[in-house]
Amino acid sequence: MAVVNAALALILDMRPDEIDTVDLIGVLNKSNPKAYELFSLSLELTKGLPIPEIYKINPDNYICLYRKEEYERFKDNLKRINEIVTETTNNLFMLILKKMNLRDDELVYKDSYQVVIDRNTYLKHNDNKRFELFD
């Protein structure tokens, strides 16, 4: 969501830390169609998704990742979000896809939508040379 907030800030000509509910109401009122589309698509990614308690307690130490099935369900939204983000930021930011094969003992939480891993597990599996671009 950080890249989405950065793109929204650029679209709205604001700093990312300046975006608040008042600004989002303006987005929801469709005063800026591109920002509205980006915000709406982003909401679809998280709507109805439970926030695990372990993540709520310490979000700096845990990473939430989509399960493959959820990624497939939102692939078109993610692709469009990426188009808006790359266009808005003049290719400065983009979404990338990283596939991870995690063992059950590395998961601190799982449900049918997502898994949660700790930051060290993420860093262990996060090979910056292996990723895919959205096309």
C-alpha positions in Angstrom: 0.0 0.0 0.0 3.0 2.3 0.4 3.4 2.7 -3.3 -0.3 3.3 -3.8 -0.1 6.1 -1.2 2.9 7.6 -2.9 1.1 7.6 -6.2 -2.0 9.0 -4.7 0.1 11.8 -3.1 1.6 12.6 -6.5 -1.8 12.6 -8.3 -3.2 14.9 -5.6 -0.1 17.0 -5.5 0.6 16.3 -1.8 3.2 14.6 0.4 2.3 11.0 1.3 2.2 12.0 5.0 -0.4 14.7 4.2 -3.1 12.3 2.9 -5.9 11.9 5.4 -9.6 11.1 5.5 -10.5 14.6 4.2 -8.4 14.1 1.1 -9.8 10.6 0.6 -13.3 11.9 0.7 -12.3 14.2 -2.1 -11.0 11.2 -4.0 -14.2 9.3 -3.3 -16.2 12.2 -4.7 -14.4 11.6 -7.9 -12.9 15.0 -8.0 -9.8 13.3 -9.5 -10.8 10.3 -11.7 -7.3 8.8 -11.6 -6.9 9.1 -7.8 -10.5 7.7 -7.4 -9.7 4.7 -9.6 -6.4 4.0 -7.8 -8.1 4.3 -4.4 -11.1 2.2 -5.4 -8.9 -0.6 -6.8 -6.7 -0.6 -3.7 -9.8 -0.9 -1.4 -10.9 -3.9 -3.4 -7.6 -5.6 -2.4 -8.3 -5.4 1.3 -12.1 -5.3 1.6 -13.2 -8.1 3.8 -9.7 -9.3 4.5 -9.3 -10.0 8.2 -6.3 -8.3 9.9 -4.6 -10.9 12.0 -4.1 -10.0 15.6 -0.4 -10.8 15.5 0.0 -8.3 12.7 -2.0 -5.6 14.6 0.1 -6.0 17.7 3.4 -5.5 15.8 3.1 -4.5 12.2 6.7 -3.5 11.9 7.9 -7.1 12.6 5.3 -9.0 10.5 4.6 -9.2 6.8 1.2 -10.2 5.3 1.3 -11.9 2.0 -1.5 -13.0 -0.3 -1.9 -16.7 -0.9 -1.7 -17.7 -4.5 -5.5 -18.0 -5.0 -6.1 -14.5 -3.7 -3.3 -13.1 -5.9 -5.0 -14.8 -8.9 -8.3 -13.3 -7.9 -6.9 -9.8 -7.8 -4.3 -10.0 -10.6 -6.3 -7.7 -12.9 -6.7 -5.1 -10.1 -3.0 -5.3 -9.3 -2.1 -4.9 -13.0 -4.2 -1.8 -13.3 -2.9 -0.4 -10.1 0.6 -0.9 -11.5 -0.3 0.9 -14.7 -1.5 3.9 -12.7 1.4 3.9 -10.3 4.1 3.7 -13.0 2.4 6.3 -15.2 1.9 8.7 -12.2 5.4 8.3 -10.9 7.1 8.4 -14.4 8.3 4.8 -13.8 9.9 5.7 -10.4 7.6 3.2 -8.6 6.1 -0.1 -9.8 4.6 -3.2 -8.4 6.5 -6.4 -8.6 5.5 -10.0 -8.0 7.7 -12.2 -5.8 6.8 -15.8 -5.3 7.8 -17.5 -2.0 7.7 -21.1 -1.1 7.2 -21.0 2.6 7.1 -24.0 5.0 4.3 -24.4 7.5 6.7 -23.9 10.4 7.6 -20.4 9.0 4.0 -19.2 9.1 2.9 -17.4 12.2 -0.7 -17.1 10.8 -2.6 -18.4 7.9 -6.2 -18.2 6.7 -7.8 -18.8 3.3 -6.7 -15.4 2.0 -3.2 -14.7 3.4 -0.3 -15.8 5.4 1.8 -13.8 7.9 5.5 -14.3 8.4 8.0 -12.5 10.6 10.4 -10.0 9.1 13.4 -12.4 9.4 11.6 -15.1 7.4 10.7 -12.5 4.8 14.3 -11.3 4.5 15.5 -14.9 4.2 13.1 -15.6 1.3 13.2 -12.2 -0.3 15.7 -12.6 -3.2 15.9 -9.2 -4.9 17.1 -10.9 -8.1 14.0 -13.0 -8.5 10.8 -11.2 -9.3 8.4 -10.7 -12.1 7.0 -7.5 -13.6 3.3 -7.0 -14.3 2.7 -6.9 -18.1 
